[in-house]
Amino acid sequence: MNKKTYLDEKFWVEKQGNLSKIGLTKGALQQFDHIDWIELPKIGKILEKGSTAVVVESSKAAIDIEAPLSGTVREVNTALESSPRLLEEAPEETWLYVVEE
């Protein structure tokens, strides 16, 4: 069983070997009204911790979400591209992307 850890009260990380599934916490999503659009990183992109990984747009603002870990993006949650509100409905179950450290 994979165990979630929480970073900076904004992210949850579910680690399996050298792969980490990244998601946002409910608390991090409180800054948004309704999520209208989300831009996920491209598979193969190398992320540095603190660099922009995801852009989330709501009726309030567009916000850059930084990468909590460095690594190469191996998978993205494509369901969010057509249904970005899934993130609001179940933030603790809805992941953004998987990075290989």
C-alpha beads as a LAMMPS data file, in Angstrom:
LAMMPS data file: protein, C-alpha beads

101 atoms
100 bonds

1 atom types
1 bond types

-500.0 500.0 xlo xhi
-500.0 500.0 ylo yhi
-500.0 500.0 zlo zhi

Masses

1 110.0

Atoms # bond

1 1 1 0.000 0.000 0.000
2 1 1 1.265 3.456 -0.899
3 1 1 1.271 6.086 1.804
4 1 1 0.522 9.748 1.174
5 1 1 2.761 12.383 2.630
6 1 1 1.977 16.082 2.724
7 1 1 4.318 18.906 1.741
8 1 1 3.855 22.577 2.668
9 1 1 0.130 21.987 3.371
10 1 1 -0.414 22.400 -0.397
11 1 1 0.613 19.072 -1.891
12 1 1 0.143 15.418 -1.290
13 1 1 2.667 12.924 -2.647
14 1 1 2.136 9.203 -3.046
15 1 1 5.491 7.507 -3.559
16 1 1 6.074 4.133 -5.166
17 1 1 9.731 3.352 -5.760
18 1 1 11.268 6.260 -7.675
19 1 1 7.846 7.476 -8.928
20 1 1 5.810 10.096 -7.067
21 1 1 2.171 10.894 -7.781
22 1 1 1.483 14.578 -7.045
23 1 1 -1.834 16.151 -6.019
24 1 1 -3.167 19.293 -4.358
25 1 1 -4.740 19.332 -0.911
26 1 1 -8.201 20.666 -0.179
27 1 1 -6.565 23.569 1.649
28 1 1 -4.528 24.535 -1.420
29 1 1 -7.692 24.637 -3.510
30 1 1 -9.416 27.132 -1.211
31 1 1 -7.797 29.984 -3.155
32 1 1 -9.929 29.078 -6.188
33 1 1 -13.620 29.664 -6.723
34 1 1 -14.451 27.165 -9.467
35 1 1 -11.685 25.658 -11.553
36 1 1 -12.344 26.383 -15.215
37 1 1 -9.131 25.212 -16.844
38 1 1 -5.922 23.392 -15.983
39 1 1 -2.644 23.110 -17.876
40 1 1 -0.622 20.042 -16.951
41 1 1 3.089 19.537 -17.691
42 1 1 4.093 17.623 -20.800
43 1 1 5.274 14.038 -20.403
44 1 1 9.073 14.009 -20.467
45 1 1 9.388 17.545 -19.075
46 1 1 12.099 17.915 -16.444
47 1 1 10.799 19.852 -13.450
48 1 1 12.934 21.549 -10.852
49 1 1 11.524 21.917 -7.352
50 1 1 9.882 25.343 -7.149
51 1 1 9.466 25.786 -10.913
52 1 1 6.008 26.098 -12.480
53 1 1 4.540 22.648 -13.050
54 1 1 0.811 23.321 -13.465
55 1 1 -1.353 26.358 -14.239
56 1 1 -4.848 26.467 -12.733
57 1 1 -7.386 29.031 -13.885
58 1 1 -10.570 29.877 -12.029
59 1 1 -13.056 32.717 -12.102
60 1 1 -10.843 34.460 -9.517
61 1 1 -7.393 34.120 -11.102
62 1 1 -4.863 32.035 -12.969
63 1 1 -2.237 30.665 -10.616
64 1 1 1.043 28.903 -11.301
65 1 1 1.472 25.816 -9.129
66 1 1 5.098 25.019 -8.365
67 1 1 6.637 21.570 -8.447
68 1 1 7.098 20.203 -4.912
69 1 1 9.771 17.757 -6.159
70 1 1 12.371 17.694 -8.926
71 1 1 12.184 15.019 -11.592
72 1 1 10.903 13.998 -15.013
73 1 1 7.170 13.911 -15.720
74 1 1 6.197 10.335 -16.620
75 1 1 2.394 10.537 -16.610
76 1 1 -0.353 13.176 -16.395
77 1 1 -3.989 12.874 -15.364
78 1 1 -5.586 13.565 -18.761
79 1 1 -9.095 13.361 -17.243
80 1 1 -8.435 16.834 -15.785
81 1 1 -8.041 18.360 -19.236
82 1 1 -11.710 17.773 -20.072
83 1 1 -13.035 17.838 -16.475
84 1 1 -10.869 20.193 -14.365
85 1 1 -13.521 20.356 -11.645
86 1 1 -12.685 16.782 -10.648
87 1 1 -9.927 18.423 -8.631
88 1 1 -12.490 20.388 -6.605
89 1 1 -14.796 17.413 -6.124
90 1 1 -12.184 14.997 -4.751
91 1 1 -8.807 16.698 -4.202
92 1 1 -7.354 13.937 -2.031
93 1 1 -8.046 11.330 -4.720
94 1 1 -7.393 13.391 -7.865
95 1 1 -3.741 13.452 -8.857
96 1 1 -2.116 15.887 -11.287
97 1 1 0.986 14.126 -12.583
98 1 1 3.609 11.491 -11.813
99 1 1 7.271 12.432 -11.600
100 1 1 10.292 10.149 -11.632
101 1 1 12.947 11.360 -9.229

Bonds

1 1 1 2
2 1 2 3
3 1 3 4
4 1 4 5
5 1 5 6
6 1 6 7
7 1 7 8
8 1 8 9
9 1 9 10
10 1 10 11
11 1 11 12
12 1 12 13
13 1 13 14
14 1 14 15
15 1 15 16
16 1 16 17
17 1 17 18
18 1 18 19
19 1 19 20
20 1 20 21
21 1 21 22
22 1 22 23
23 1 23 24
24 1 24 25
25 1 25 26
26 1 26 27
27 1 27 28
28 1 28 29
29 1 29 30
30 1 30 31
31 1 31 32
32 1 32 33
33 1 33 34
34 1 34 35
35 1 35 36
36 1 36 37
37 1 37 38
38 1 38 39
39 1 39 40
40 1 40 41
41 1 41 42
42 1 42 43
43 1 43 44
44 1 44 45
45 1 45 46
46 1 46 47
47 1 47 48
48 1 48 49
49 1 49 50
50 1 50 51
51 1 51 52
52 1 52 53
53 1 53 54
54 1 54 55
55 1 55 56
56 1 56 57
57 1 57 58
58 1 58 59
59 1 59 60
60 1 60 61
61 1 61 62
62 1 62 63
63 1 63 64
64 1 64 65
65 1 65 66
66 1 66 67
67 1 67 68
68 1 68 69
69 1 69 70
70 1 70 71
71 1 71 72
72 1 72 73
73 1 73 74
74 1 74 75
75 1 75 76
76 1 76 77
77 1 77 78
78 1 78 79
79 1 79 80
80 1 80 81
81 1 81 82
82 1 82 83
83 1 83 84
84 1 84 85
85 1 85 86
86 1 86 87
87 1 87 88
88 1 88 89
89 1 89 90
90 1 90 91
91 1 91 92
92 1 92 93
93 1 93 94
94 1 94 95
95 1 95 96
96 1 96 97
97 1 97 98
98 1 98 99
99 1 99 100
100 1 100 101
